[in-house]
């Protein structure tokens, strides 16, 4: 089986896998990272979201052979100096998640949004987060959290 | 900020004392370990105080809750109720849940009964524990019990400084040996009382105040262990292989088709078919690669477009009516006018955020374990025992956080599949469904047709109301997975469907002189293994029945020339019902009107609608404000005002957030959700074919008015506010456009068709 070098949360890893195996399975099964989760396998929900070179990406649909030289960041890699990222701190403060299974998508996409646009409007937040799924209906709490993070 | 990152923080309230065990080379959560030594605990017995409450050596308290919090803070509410009775700090109460070995079966998450029934049991138990502790303290301190005061777990004698003893000193680390009066019920209605009477609400210190959730930090920091993360050593990943056409069964399986996939194996039991492999991606590949010849099934399903005519034509198999109020036939015979309308509701899917998952480690000579996100872990344990032919006490069920659960989703089927495969392969097995199974094959919320009629006299008074539902049962399969017959793997491995005919009626207090409310059910579409088999989904039958009955009340109000709020205030007989309607209307800035207001600016029509319902004692009124794009037909449920009365409020902050979730999920069901199917199979199999509410359509504001009745024992809040949402939106669309939508969901296509 071919070997692939992956740079995940600032550390190099080597994974033996089929070329078409999605990144999600390398992260979960080979690297033991559990935050990206399987929701659909179709890039429709965002539960598997990671940042690839800073762009929110659906790891369930990105083959492991396409990531040479790219920086992959998971939820476990966004803490700074052992402290929660400001987006995480805001989600905690607002008690945003219910089941929390979808959380990667919202947190990672919000992190990327605030990098690019530190003071987004309500409409810009909704636009950036569009397409992510939350089945518990915590949308309004998520909006509050992202606004709190933007103001932090 | 302090972040608690223990893995089992979701099981036991505060994290610090909770033991987390990881076996070498494996990530296997241990049972919910209690600080008080479990080894010496008396056997789990509903008529013993020790089954509900214990005091640890450090003075903290364990509350053993057979309900389940799944992210709404039910556990926090229980901690407050227990802390209140014992006079200890809320933070010192650990609420233990989800472990079938150490916790009684109180039904799990069921019927919005966590606080309603679970809180009642734990409150009574905590009150009894306090009484016993005070008796012990009286002996110890040589003072009568009625001279003792308790503060934060420290007992002192009133007026005698320095004479104190703590709960920890009295019983810490040991178990109560105290009988309780048990109502002999197991499951949702388990109830228990001691000799002690709980506190009067006027003395409450912590009940009624907001305390924060305990599970949030672990979820946000990514340290919470979910069921998908469980990995016992030697675990295999498995996928089920389901037929492409409903009702088809495998006639032959070509095992050589997966021979090139490392370690891949086929499991077949009867018509149940699955693949497994050491690596997850290999299991997924094997599922796709496996060549199966299927029988030529022709289920002749009526299709989503034909389902309502199918229901109307089908012979019903059961009818149930409430006793009539008044003389309904006479009222209709004498009516000056009859108003009548028919409403239709589709099949809907739980479509949980992730498809069902479970891990089972079958050990015939020891204890078999099931890790499950089922909201009824005791029943999942029973189901695994039954499908494997094991006695109940040889199976240990452990709840793990999962991908959302709003009733009987597909996680129970995953547990049964994992059990069969684990037994067949002699290894621990993790089954995760694929998306198409989570949306296409989960038990569905039943489709229904509702006919509502009212008799009106010559002066415009409503004299009679007749409401009939004809529907698929809400229980083609049970609301839990305790028997193989109620699960897909069970049915596929040869056990016939065990069907119950059941539906629901409007819960309300309209004081019409004559009333008749009834339902009839039609048989399931297939005799077993149907992707459209029905079961409970959040507020079973509630949204559809209230959609019909409360849309109708709106129609009726306009028909008699009344404002929809004034109509409800006139006819609702119960003061608490009227109070929620009034509170919601006042907060919303309701402007009385007797015809659709049809306010349109720039191609967008705006309107407000009201709706009301009861659910097991809880009353909710919702005012929805919508903006309807006349060009696209798209509806934005822009604002909700919800007035909510569930009796005594335990935790207003978390209650409010739980209501928000209900309203948004309800809006999703109202506007988007419909399981589509053709003559062969369900075609709503992912998020494109089963759309739900998007962030762009999230409400702009949700305002919740809580009406507190400390003197009335709390009723449920997990589901009641789901109930009136759909009708409130339908009524708002009518106010905005003059279009009455009588078929849900209110998709752009349906709205446009109505506007045309």
Interface residues (C-beta under 8 A of the other chain):
Chain A: X17 X18 X21 X22 X25 X28 X29 X32 X34 X35 X37 X38 X39 X40 X41 X42 X44 X45 X47 X75 X76 X79 X83 X84 X88 X89 X91 X92 X95 X96 X97 X98 X99 X100 X101 X102 X103 X104 X107 X126 X127 X129 X130 X131 X132 X133 X134 X135 X136 X137 X138 X139 X140 X141 X142 X143
Chain B: X1 X3 X27 X70 X71 X72 X212 X213 X215 X216 X217 X219 X220 X221 X222 X224 X225 X226 X228 X229 X279 X280 X281 X284 X285 X351 X352 X353 X354 X355 X401 X402 X403 X404 X405 X406 X432 X434 X435 X654 X657 X660 X661 X662 X663 X664 X665 X666 X667 X668 X686 X687 X688 X692 X693 X694 X695 X696 X698 X699 X701 X702
